[in-house]
């Protein structure tokens, strides 16, 4: 998304209001945030309720959630600020995102959803276009840039072992609880017919099914490999296979001739001899 360096009326899309902002007081040029009331169907966006959410376009990379919350706090109590790389429906999260594993760095210009406590704050935020440029970085709330920002980012990237262990333990505790609930549910449903009379078959019993694990798959593949190797050793060359068949046919013919001679001799010995 390209940055807007001016707030000309013709450059503002229909339905949006342009708010002029500056990074600091010493800056001469200003930047434009395009805002409008977030309008969706009831229940379609559970994290950003309609009539209380301000949709913001063209958010610069240096303007984070804290800066947006401070900019719009004069209009009313800001309940939450969500910054995304592109617009999309949001869902309420039961748990906070992982500090170590779900971290995603956004680059370039973004979009934001500012959720107020009262609907009147949205209209007050749109009315800020009548004022002068709003300051993102002030003396009381400076925004870090350059070397200081890199140092702060590096220090924040260092993992605290205690916090990491606490998060992993909490995750494993939830996982064990979920597995226990699934086992208890399977135990209660075992052998109980459903509404149509079908009984759910589980892997429990005297002969449980083969577990579909990586180790079991490797054992099956190894047995198949050994079986193919033995077969290939017996018939390594095609001519060996043909010679084996010829020898087998010759032995059958020889045995057939021997059996014929034996039968003829037995018949001759049973011939009637009165003297």
C-alpha positions as CSV (number, residue, x, y, z in Angstrom):
1,X,0.0,0.0,0.0
2,X,1.5,3.3,-1.1
3,X,2.0,6.1,1.4
4,X,0.0,9.3,1.1
5,X,2.0,12.4,1.5
6,X,-0.9,14.9,1.1
7,X,-4.5,15.2,2.0
8,X,-6.0,16.5,-1.2
9,X,-9.8,16.0,-1.4
10,X,-9.6,14.3,-4.8
11,X,-7.1,11.7,-3.4
12,X,-9.3,10.5,-0.6
13,X,-11.5,7.5,-1.5
14,X,-15.2,7.8,-1.1
15,X,-16.5,7.1,2.4
16,X,-13.1,7.8,4.0
17,X,-11.9,10.8,6.0
18,X,-8.3,12.0,5.9
19,X,-6.5,12.8,9.2
20,X,-3.2,14.6,8.9
21,X,-0.4,13.3,11.2
22,X,3.2,14.2,11.6
23,X,6.0,12.1,13.1
24,X,7.3,14.9,15.3
25,X,6.9,18.7,15.7
26,X,10.1,19.4,13.8
27,X,8.8,17.6,10.6
28,X,7.5,20.0,7.9
29,X,5.5,17.5,5.8
30,X,2.6,15.5,7.1
31,X,1.1,12.1,6.4
32,X,-2.5,11.1,6.0
33,X,-4.5,8.4,7.8
34,X,-7.7,7.4,6.0
35,X,-10.4,6.5,8.5
36,X,-14.0,5.4,8.3
37,X,-16.5,3.6,10.5
38,X,-16.1,-0.2,10.3
39,X,-19.3,-1.6,8.9
40,X,-19.9,-5.4,8.8
41,X,-22.8,-7.7,9.4
42,X,-23.7,-8.5,13.0
43,X,-21.6,-11.4,14.2
44,X,-19.4,-11.4,11.0
45,X,-16.4,-9.8,12.8
46,X,-16.5,-10.7,16.5
47,X,-13.3,-8.9,17.4
48,X,-14.2,-5.6,15.8
49,X,-17.9,-4.8,16.6
50,X,-19.7,-2.4,14.3
51,X,-20.5,1.2,15.3
52,X,-17.7,1.1,17.9
53,X,-14.8,0.3,15.5
54,X,-12.8,2.8,13.5
55,X,-11.1,1.3,10.4
56,X,-7.8,3.0,9.6
57,X,-5.8,2.8,6.3
58,X,-2.3,3.9,5.4
59,X,-0.8,3.3,8.9
60,X,3.0,3.9,8.6
61,X,5.4,1.4,10.1
62,X,6.5,3.7,12.9
63,X,3.0,4.1,14.2
64,X,2.3,1.2,16.5
65,X,-0.8,0.2,18.6
66,X,0.4,2.5,21.5
67,X,0.7,5.5,19.2
68,X,-2.7,4.9,17.7
69,X,-4.3,4.4,21.1
70,X,-2.8,7.7,22.3
71,X,-3.8,9.6,19.2
72,X,-7.5,8.6,19.4
73,X,-7.8,8.5,23.2
74,X,-8.9,12.2,23.1
75,X,-12.1,11.0,21.4
76,X,-13.0,8.4,24.0
77,X,-11.8,5.4,25.8
78,X,-9.9,3.1,23.4
79,X,-10.7,-0.5,24.2
80,X,-8.3,-2.2,21.8
81,X,-6.1,-1.6,18.8
82,X,-5.4,-4.3,16.2
83,X,-2.8,-3.7,13.4
84,X,-2.9,-6.1,10.4
85,X,-1.1,-6.3,7.1
86,X,-4.4,-6.4,5.2
87,X,-8.1,-6.1,6.0
88,X,-9.9,-9.2,7.1
89,X,-12.5,-10.5,9.5
90,X,-11.2,-10.9,13.1
91,X,-12.2,-13.4,15.7
92,X,-12.0,-13.1,19.4
93,X,-9.2,-15.1,20.9
94,X,-9.7,-17.1,24.1
95,X,-6.0,-16.9,24.9
96,X,-3.3,-14.4,24.3
97,X,-0.9,-15.0,21.4
98,X,2.4,-16.7,22.3
99,X,5.1,-14.3,23.1
100,X,7.8,-16.6,21.8
101,X,6.2,-18.7,19.0
102,X,3.4,-16.6,17.5
103,X,5.4,-13.4,16.9
104,X,5.0,-11.9,13.5
105,X,6.8,-8.8,12.3
106,X,4.7,-6.5,10.0
107,X,6.5,-4.5,7.3
108,X,5.4,-1.6,5.2
109,X,2.1,0.3,5.5
110,X,-0.7,-1.5,7.4
111,X,-4.3,-1.2,8.4
112,X,-5.7,-0.9,11.9
113,X,-8.9,-1.5,13.8
114,X,-9.5,0.9,16.7
115,X,-12.2,-0.3,19.0
116,X,-13.8,2.3,21.3
117,X,-16.0,1.7,24.3
118,X,-18.8,4.0,23.1
119,X,-20.1,4.6,19.5
120,X,-19.8,8.4,19.8
121,X,-16.1,8.1,19.9
122,X,-16.0,7.0,16.3
123,X,-17.7,10.1,15.0
124,X,-15.4,12.2,17.3
125,X,-12.3,10.5,15.7
126,X,-13.5,11.4,12.2
127,X,-14.0,15.0,13.3
128,X,-10.2,15.3,14.1
129,X,-9.8,16.1,10.4
130,X,-10.8,19.6,11.2
131,X,-7.8,20.0,13.5
132,X,-4.1,20.4,12.6
133,X,-1.7,17.6,12.1
134,X,-1.6,15.1,15.0
135,X,1.8,14.3,16.5
136,X,2.8,10.6,16.7
137,X,6.0,11.1,18.7
138,X,6.0,13.7,21.5
139,X,8.3,14.6,24.3
140,X,6.2,12.7,26.8
141,X,5.6,9.7,24.5
142,X,8.6,9.5,22.1
143,X,8.7,6.8,19.4
144,X,12.1,5.1,19.1
145,X,13.8,5.2,15.7
146,X,17.3,4.4,14.3
147,X,19.9,2.8,16.6
148,X,17.7,3.1,19.7
149,X,14.9,1.1,18.0
150,X,17.3,-1.6,16.9
151,X,18.8,-1.9,20.4
152,X,15.3,-2.1,21.9
153,X,14.3,-4.8,19.3
154,X,17.4,-6.8,20.0
155,X,16.8,-6.7,23.8
156,X,13.2,-7.7,23.3
157,X,14.3,-10.7,21.2
158,X,16.3,-12.2,24.0
159,X,14.3,-15.0,25.5
160,X,13.8,-15.2,29.3
161,X,14.2,-18.9,30.3
162,X,11.7,-18.6,33.1
163,X,9.0,-17.1,31.0
164,X,9.6,-19.6,28.2
165,X,9.4,-22.5,30.7
166,X,6.2,-21.1,32.2
167,X,4.6,-20.8,28.8
168,X,5.6,-24.3,27.7
169,X,4.4,-25.8,31.0
170,X,1.1,-24.0,30.6
171,X,0.7,-25.3,27.0
172,X,1.6,-28.9,28.0
173,X,-0.9,-28.7,30.9
174,X,-3.7,-27.6,28.6
175,X,-2.7,-30.4,26.1
176,X,-2.7,-33.1,28.8
177,X,-6.1,-31.9,29.9
178,X,-7.4,-32.0,26.4
179,X,-6.1,-35.5,25.9
180,X,-7.6,-36.7,29.2
181,X,-11.0,-35.2,28.2
182,X,-10.9,-37.0,24.8
183,X,-10.0,-40.3,26.4
184,X,-12.9,-39.9,29.0
185,X,-15.3,-39.1,26.2
186,X,-14.2,-42.1,24.1
187,X,-14.6,-44.4,27.2
188,X,-18.1,-43.2,27.7
189,X,-19.1,-43.6,24.1
190,X,-17.5,-47.1,23.7
191,X,-20.1,-49.8,23.1
192,X,-23.0,-47.3,23.2
193,X,-25.1,-47.2,20.0
194,X,-26.0,-43.9,18.5
195,X,-29.4,-42.7,17.4
196,X,-29.3,-45.0,14.3
197,X,-28.1,-48.0,16.2
198,X,-24.5,-47.9,15.1
199,X,-21.8,-48.7,17.6
200,X,-18.5,-46.8,17.4
201,X,-15.6,-49.2,17.1
202,X,-12.4,-48.1,19.0
203,X,-8.9,-49.5,19.0
204,X,-9.2,-50.7,22.5
205,X,-9.5,-54.5,23.2
206,X,-7.5,-57.6,23.1
207,X,-6.1,-56.9,19.7
208,X,-5.8,-53.2,19.3
209,X,-5.0,-51.9,15.8
210,X,-1.5,-51.1,14.7
211,X,-0.6,-47.6,15.9
212,X,0.0,-45.3,12.9
213,X,3.3,-43.9,14.2
214,X,6.5,-43.2,12.4
215,X,8.2,-46.2,14.0
216,X,5.5,-48.6,12.9
217,X,5.6,-47.3,9.4
218,X,9.4,-47.7,9.3
219,X,9.1,-51.3,10.4
220,X,6.5,-52.1,7.7
221,X,8.7,-50.5,5.1
222,X,11.8,-52.5,6.3
223,X,9.9,-55.8,6.0
224,X,8.7,-55.0,2.5
225,X,12.3,-54.0,1.5
226,X,13.7,-57.3,2.8
227,X,11.0,-59.3,1.0
228,X,11.8,-57.6,-2.3
229,X,15.6,-58.1,-1.7
230,X,15.1,-61.9,-1.2
231,X,13.0,-62.1,-4.4
232,X,15.5,-60.2,-6.4
233,X,18.4,-62.4,-5.2
234,X,16.6,-65.6,-6.5
235,X,16.0,-64.1,-9.9
236,X,18.8,-61.6,-10.3
237,X,19.1,-62.1,-14.1
238,X,16.4,-62.9,-16.6
239,X,18.3,-65.8,-18.1
240,X,18.7,-67.4,-14.7
241,X,14.9,-67.2,-14.3
242,X,14.4,-68.9,-17.7
243,X,17.0,-71.6,-17.0
244,X,15.3,-72.4,-13.7
245,X,12.0,-72.9,-15.4
246,X,13.6,-75.2,-18.1
247,X,15.3,-77.4,-15.4
248,X,12.0,-77.7,-13.6
249,X,10.2,-78.7,-16.7
250,X,12.9,-81.3,-17.6
251,X,12.7,-82.8,-14.2
252,X,8.9,-83.1,-14.5
253,X,9.3,-84.9,-17.8
254,X,12.0,-87.3,-16.5
255,X,9.8,-88.2,-13.5
256,X,6.9,-88.7,-15.9
257,X,8.8,-91.2,-18.0
258,X,10.1,-93.0,-14.9
259,X,6.5,-93.3,-13.6
260,X,5.4,-94.7,-17.0
261,X,8.1,-97.4,-17.0
262,X,7.2,-98.3,-13.4
263,X,3.6,-98.6,-14.2
264,X,4.3,-100.8,-17.2
265,X,6.5,-103.1,-15.2
266,X,3.9,-103.5,-12.5
267,X,1.3,-104.4,-15.1
268,X,3.6,-107.0,-16.7
269,X,4.2,-108.6,-13.3
270,X,0.4,-109.1,-12.7
271,X,0.1,-111.0,-16.0
272,X,-1.8,-114.5,-15.7
273,X,0.5,-117.5,-15.9
274,X,-1.3,-120.9,-15.4
275,X,1.9,-123.0,-15.6
